[in-house]
Amino acid sequence: MNVVFISPNFPLDFYNFCSRLKERGVNVLGIGDAPFETLPQHTINSVTEYYRVNSLENYEEVSAACRYFNEKYGKIHWIESENEYWLEKESKLRSQFDVNSGTKFENLSPMKYKSQMKEVYKSCGIPVARYILIDDYKEAVKFANLIGYPIIVKPDNGVGASNTYKLKNLSELNYFFATKDPHIRYIMEEFICGHVETFDGLTDSNKNILVSSSHVYLNSIMDTVNEHQDMAFYFQDFEGKDIEIIGRKAVQAFDTKSRFFHFEFFRLDEDKEGLGKKGDLIGLEINMRAPGGYIIDMINYAYDVDVYTIWADMLIYDKCFYPINRKYLVGYASRRNTSDYVNSIDDAYNKYGNKILTTVDVPEIFSAAMGDKVILFRSKSKDEIFRIVNFLLQKPGQCSWEHFD
């Protein structure tokens, strides 16, 4: 089997996808723009061959690398990156080289455009916030007056929470129009008073879920990015509950064959006319790649499995060989280097040392959304997960973490 993997060296832990394949005898053919001599040894060891391009942004260069691999190793069976940023490039390469194990470019739109994601959610009975694609100023003002402020605007084709804004009045809407990037098409939607819950996992070729998880965000990702806040979320007890039921509906509605998936939902914190009652779930967005933010590590810690191995076995055998029995809840808390906290990391280890799994310094390119230092921890008690979050993120002058719910 020949698997092309785009950017095996970044993000830093993605070499694990490659290493699990290579251990099973797969030809892992890496394409990246980092000089070979700068690659960590574990990345070098994880690939069969590495083809360096000047820029991964240059489609012709990446296509030439695939042609080289195709001529040297034979038919390419998979082209993957597990990175939202390269999703479009993956799909174009699959179309060009007739790789049928993933989504091709002509079928990619529902995975890239937020407006089309909403339409797929609606097609399987999952409600979504009202929205329009912004074509001109008058339409935007009319829509805002219809649904009321605040409103959310974000790129229809965007990654993460970048260029996402909450506009509170006409003045802020005017400023947005005066300063927005004219090359980006934006979607405008009604503001939902709720919090994000996810349904994440990995499927086989028949959309059977091999492993799954659900996480509850304790504050807004948009606010984390725009207001440089701390962040916290946790792996919740989800089996048999509404988040799993609605998540499985979404798995069947989208093109999830042999893929990781990351579905985001709002759980309403108050009644919303036309959408639902407090506690109901509303479709938000999807990401058809491995869930980010150290969620793979959290799944590993919750089940005591290796998701990279499950993914590799899915590619090769179309099945999972691990028993999937959740043992723990897992928490995530991130701190900012510019903030002061009541308790130090050493204090946390002294108090909860047997619960803390790891601390990670986040690469700068990801720190806006993820924080500067991430701490992962686990417990069988939801209350203890909350206590650890509060201990890690409490600041001077606060009785508790101000975003703690």
LINCORJO-V711577 format. One line per field, one symbol per residue. phi: phi as a letter, one per 30 degrees, with the letter a starting at -180 (. if undefined). A space follows every 50 residues. Layout:
phi: ???
This chain:
phi: .cbdbdidcbedcdededddddeciddccdbacdeedcdddddeddcdab cccdaddddddddddddeddddcjedcbbbbhbedceddeddddddchcc cadcedcdedcccdddedddeddcicdbddabddcaddddddddddcidd bcbaddcbcicdhcbcccaddddddeddbddddcccccbddcdabdbcbb lbccdcidddababbcdcaddededdchddbaabdcdbdicddddddddd eddcdcdhbdbbccbccdcaebeiclcejdcbdcbbbcaedciideddde ddchbbddddddddddciaccddcbdcbcbcbbbccddccbdcdddeddd dbedcdcabbddeedcdeccicbcbcabaccdddedddedddcdceicda ddcdb
